[in-house]
Amino acid sequence: MTKKTAIITGAARGIGLATARLMSGQGWRVVLADIDSDELALVAQGWDDALAVPCDVSDPDQVAAMVDQAVAWSGGIDALVNNAGVADFRPMGETDLAIWRRIMSVNLDGVFLCSQAAIPHLARTGGAIVNIASISGLRASTLRVAYGTSKAAVIHLTRQQAAELGQQGIRANCVAPGPVDTKLALAVHSPEIRAAYHDAIPLNRYGREDEIAQAIAFLCSERASYVTGQVLAADGGFEATGVGLPALRAV
């Protein structure tokens, strides 16, 4: 049987790379898209059934070229994982319009552009879109006016996709990770913030990249064939409890 193909954006590191590795291990062909061409080339070395395509998801021309290259390589697209994103954590008063627009252009426009380019191909395969939002899109917190708003918009965009694209056989779902042990989190979360998160999360720990990847891979698979328009908070129970962290409010 012909292997299914998934495009995964933001695939050079973190959750995107973990998802690509997991899905590859499950028999998928994977298209790794990322703006960091150097890191992308490194992680793609020696990887069978993988195509690395440098791409800025906020650029319509680059997105169109990436999808065309993916289809030329694989013959079709069965899943699109819109994982590429950027973060910015600062007070609202210090968030200028350039920062706001940069966050929106990658986190929201990128999801829209990649999805739009992939729709004709996903319709032919009855494929799936999985958008990666954040717990910050489900609950407000300090220092996240641009980031949290962009992720809330991604959640609603997912529902719009599910409502409109279901008639074409395309499913659209969203994964909203909570705090995850990534290099970024280790760099920006102080010991006090990490301890506060542990106290606030019912499972008392950060998630792992591979745990988020499992949720994404499930929603891409036939096991989720009747699931669309849903938001899965992979967050250790964080969304279900409390309203923010004192350690963050004190920053």
Secondary structure as UniProt FT lines:
FT   STRAND          5..9
FT   TURN            11..12
FT   HELIX           14..25
FT   TURN            26..27
FT   STRAND          29..34
FT   HELIX           37..44
FT   TURN            45..46
FT   TURN            48..49
FT   STRAND          50..54
FT   TURN            57..58
FT   HELIX           60..74
FT   STRAND          79..82
FT   HELIX           92..94
FT   HELIX           97..104
FT   HELIX           105..109
FT   HELIX           110..125
FT   STRAND          128..132
FT   HELIX           135..137
FT   TURN            142..143
FT   HELIX           145..165
FT   HELIX           166..168
FT   STRAND          171..177
FT   HELIX           183..188
FT   HELIX           191..200
FT   TURN            202..203
FT   HELIX           209..220
FT   HELIX           222..224
FT   TURN            225..226
FT   STRAND          231..234
FT   TURN            236..237
FT   HELIX           238..240
FT   HELIX           246..249
//
